[in-house]
Amino acid sequence: MPYKPMIVFQTERLRGRHFQEADAAFMLNLLNDPGWLRYIGERGVHDVEQARRYLLNGAIQNYQRLGFGFYLLESIETGAAVGMCGLAQREYLNAPDIGFALLAEYEGNGYAFEAAAACLQFAKNQLHLKSLVATTRLDNERSSRLLEKLGMLFKENMLHPDGDRYLKLYEINL
């Protein structure tokens, strides 16, 4: 029987599930989507094998190491992979941070908010986290509005550890 990836959260329209190696082609597309490149940044992933390693060394490893990570977002209606949403633990932040990204053709449908709200509830109810943070580039107004709609509060502008850009830092107590 083939492996069925674990579903972490579900909304009316979306399912958030564990990434698996077979999702490498989707991840390659997402990592090279114009929105990802503009607001998140180049990851140096330019073929399916690199995308597979990116998943193995990132999200998939974090499920075991941290008990959470980023999750593939699938449309319940069509089964199409539309984006990702989840949690990361970055060395330079004092709490896990929530993040999300959609392929351009799925933006503007409320999917990011729907997934982020479900992920926030997962963090609170299943992981028993006490707080979450989020960062976004200064010019990413859509993400800033979404984070505020989730109830996250702007804390400060912070210099990214790379020293090449400032980020808006948000926080919420769960």
PAGU-990139 format. One record per residue (C-alpha): x, y, z; residue number from 1; residue in one letter. Coordinates in Angstrom, 1 decimal. Example, Ala and Ser with C-alpha at 12.3 -4.5 7.8 and 13.67 -1.06 7.14 Angstrom:
PT      xx      yy      zz    k  r
PT    12.3    -4.5     7.8    1  a
PT    13.7    -1.1     7.1    2  s
***
This chain:
PT      xx      yy      zz    k  r
PT     0.0     0.0     0.0    1  m
PT     1.5     3.4    -0.9    2  p
PT     2.4     5.9     1.8    3  y
PT    -0.4     8.4     2.4    4  k
PT     1.0    11.7     3.7    5  p
PT    -0.3    12.9     7.1    6  m
PT    -3.0    15.5     7.0    7  i
PT    -2.2    18.2     9.6    8  v
PT    -5.1    20.5     9.2    9  f
PT    -8.1    20.9     7.0   10  q
PT   -10.4    23.8     6.1   11  t
PT   -13.5    24.0     4.1   12  e
PT   -11.5    24.3     0.8   13  r
PT    -7.9    23.2     1.7   14  l
PT    -6.0    20.3     3.2   15  r
PT    -2.6    20.9     4.8   16  g
PT    -0.5    17.8     4.6   17  r
PT     3.1    16.7     5.1   18  h
PT     5.3    17.2     2.1   19  f
PT     6.9    14.1     0.6   20  q
PT     9.6    13.6    -2.0   21  e
PT     7.0    13.1    -4.7   22  a
PT     6.1    16.8    -4.3   23  d
PT     9.5    18.0    -5.6   24  a
PT     8.1    19.2    -9.0   25  a
PT     5.5    21.3    -7.2   26  f
PT     8.1    22.7    -4.9   27  m
PT    10.4    23.6    -7.8   28  l
PT     7.5    25.6    -9.3   29  n
PT     6.7    27.3    -6.0   30  l
PT    10.3    28.2    -5.3   31  l
PT    10.6    29.8    -8.7   32  n
PT     7.3    31.6    -8.7   33  d
PT     7.7    35.4    -9.2   34  p
PT     6.0    36.1    -5.9   35  g
PT     8.3    33.8    -4.0   36  w
PT    11.3    35.2    -5.6   37  l
PT    10.2    38.8    -4.9   38  r
PT     9.0    38.4    -1.3   39  y
PT    10.9    35.4     0.0   40  i
PT    14.0    35.1    -2.1   41  g
PT    16.0    32.9    -4.4   42  e
PT    16.8    29.5    -2.9   43  r
PT    19.1    28.2    -5.7   44  g
PT    16.7    25.4    -6.6   45  v
PT    16.5    25.0   -10.3   46  h
PT    15.7    21.3   -11.0   47  d
PT    13.6    18.6    -9.5   48  v
PT    16.5    16.9    -7.8   49  e
PT    17.5    20.1    -6.0   50  q
PT    13.8    20.6    -5.0   51  a
PT    13.7    17.0    -3.6   52  r
PT    16.8    17.7    -1.5   53  r
PT    15.3    21.0    -0.4   54  y
PT    12.2    19.2     0.9   55  l
PT    14.2    16.4     2.5   56  l
PT    16.6    18.8     4.3   57  n
PT    13.8    21.3     5.2   58  g
PT    10.2    20.5     5.8   59  a
PT    10.5    16.7     5.9   60  i
PT    13.4    16.7     8.3   61  q
PT    11.6    19.2    10.5   62  n
PT     8.6    17.0    11.0   63  y
PT    10.9    14.6    12.9   64  q
PT    13.3    17.2    14.4   65  r
PT    10.7    19.8    15.6   66  l
PT     7.4    18.1    15.3   67  g
PT     6.3    20.7    12.8   68  f
PT     7.3    22.3     9.5   69  g
PT     5.8    23.6     6.3   70  f
PT     2.8    21.7     4.8   71  y
PT     1.6    21.3     1.2   72  l
PT    -1.7    23.0     0.6   73  l
PT    -4.1    21.0    -1.6   74  e
PT    -7.5    22.0    -2.9   75  s
PT   -10.1    19.6    -1.5   76  i
PT   -12.2    20.0    -4.6   77  e
PT    -9.6    19.3    -7.2   78  t
PT    -6.6    17.8    -5.3   79  g
PT    -4.3    20.4    -6.9   80  a
PT    -1.3    21.6    -5.0   81  a
PT    -1.9    25.4    -4.5   82  v
PT     0.8    26.4    -2.1   83  g
PT     2.3    25.8     1.3   84  m
PT     1.8    27.0     4.9   85  c
PT     3.4    26.1     8.1   86  g
PT     5.8    26.8    10.9   87  l
PT     9.6    27.2    11.1   88  a
PT    12.0    27.6    13.9   89  q
PT    14.6    30.2    12.9   90  r
PT    17.7    30.8    15.0   91  e
PT    17.2    34.5    15.0   92  y
PT    13.6    34.5    16.2   93  l
PT    12.4    33.8    19.8   94  n
PT     9.4    31.7    18.8   95  a
PT     8.3    29.5    15.9   96  p
PT     7.2    31.6    12.9   97  d
PT     4.3    31.1    10.6   98  i
PT     4.7    31.4     6.8   99  g
PT     2.8    30.9     3.7  100  f
PT     3.1    31.0    -0.1  101  a
PT     0.8    30.3    -3.0  102  l
PT     1.4    29.8    -6.7  103  l
PT     0.4    33.0    -8.5  104  a
PT    -2.7    31.4   -10.1  105  e
PT    -4.2    30.7    -6.7  106  y
PT    -3.6    34.1    -5.1  107  e
PT    -6.6    36.4    -4.3  108  g
PT    -9.0    33.6    -3.3  109  n
PT    -8.5    33.8     0.4  110  g
PT    -6.5    30.6     0.5  111  y
PT    -3.5    32.1     2.4  112  a
PT    -5.7    33.4     5.2  113  f
PT    -7.7    30.2     5.4  114  e
PT    -4.6    28.1     5.7  115  a
PT    -2.8    30.4     8.0  116  a
PT    -5.8    30.6    10.4  117  a
PT    -5.9    26.8    10.4  118  a
PT    -2.2    26.5    11.0  119  c
PT    -2.4    29.0    13.9  120  l
PT    -5.1    26.8    15.5  121  q
PT    -2.9    23.7    14.9  122  f
PT     0.0    25.5    16.7  123  a
PT    -2.2    26.4    19.6  124  k
PT    -4.4    23.2    20.0  125  n
PT    -2.1    20.4    18.9  126  q
PT     1.4    21.8    19.5  127  l
PT     0.5    23.8    22.6  128  h
PT     2.7    26.7    21.5  129  l
PT     2.4    29.8    23.6  130  k
PT     3.2    32.3    20.9  131  s
PT     4.1    32.6    17.2  132  l
PT     5.9    35.3    15.2  133  v
PT     6.0    36.1    11.5  134  a
PT     8.2    38.2     9.3  135  t
PT     7.5    39.9     6.0  136  t
PT     9.4    42.2     3.7  137  r
PT     8.6    45.9     4.3  138  l
PT     6.9    46.2     0.9  139  d
PT     4.8    43.0     1.2  140  n
PT     1.6    44.8     2.1  141  e
PT    -0.7    41.8     1.3  142  r
PT     1.1    39.6     3.8  143  s
PT     1.2    42.4     6.4  144  s
PT    -2.6    42.8     6.1  145  r
PT    -3.1    39.0     6.3  146  l
PT    -1.0    38.8     9.5  147  l
PT    -2.9    41.6    11.1  148  e
PT    -6.2    39.9    10.1  149  k
PT    -5.0    36.8    11.9  150  l
PT    -4.6    38.9    15.1  151  g
PT    -0.8    39.3    14.9  152  m
PT     0.6    42.5    16.2  153  l
PT     3.4    44.5    14.6  154  f
PT     6.4    44.6    16.9  155  k
PT     9.2    46.3    15.0  156  e
PT    11.3    46.4    11.9  157  n
PT    14.3    44.2    12.2  158  m
PT    17.4    43.7    10.2  159  l
PT    17.5    40.2     8.6  160  h
PT    20.6    38.3     9.9  161  p
PT    22.0    38.4     6.3  162  d
PT    22.2    42.2     6.8  163  g
PT    20.7    42.8     3.3  164  d
PT    17.1    43.8     4.2  165  r
PT    14.7    44.8     6.9  166  y
PT    11.7    42.8     7.8  167  l
PT     8.5    43.6     9.7  168  k
PT     8.2    41.4    12.8  169  l
PT     4.8    40.4    14.0  170  y
PT     3.8    38.4    17.1  171  e
PT     0.7    36.7    18.6  172  i
PT     0.2    35.1    21.9  173  n
PT    -1.8    31.9    21.6  174  l
***
